[in-house]
Amino acid sequence: WIIAPTGYYGNYCEGSCPAYLAGVPGSASSFHTAVVNQYRMRGLNPGAVNSCCIPTKLSTMSMLYFDDEYNIVKRDVPNMIV
């Protein structure tokens, strides 16, 4: 069972992503954005889907929980918080 935290707030990150960033290594562009922009460059319309960027940094979250032997364990879980 999880002791702490009492809830999980991973947050959410969104924002427009300019077309010139699609496919640029190291950019905040998602694979989905790159695919949508490829369709647009070829004159195809993938619907009313907008390009969006993804988080560039994720943080760890500390948890306290009971293991199988009822010991209290603290664990830092990576990439849980935007």
Secondary structure as GFF3:
##gff-version 3
##sequence-region A 1 82
A	DSSP	beta_strand	2	4	.	.	.	ID=ss1
A	DSSP	three_ten_helix	19	21	.	.	.	ID=ss2
A	DSSP	alpha_helix	31	41	.	.	.	ID=ss3
A	DSSP	beta_strand	59	66	.	.	.	ID=ss4
A	DSSP	beta_strand	72	81	.	.	.	ID=ss5
###
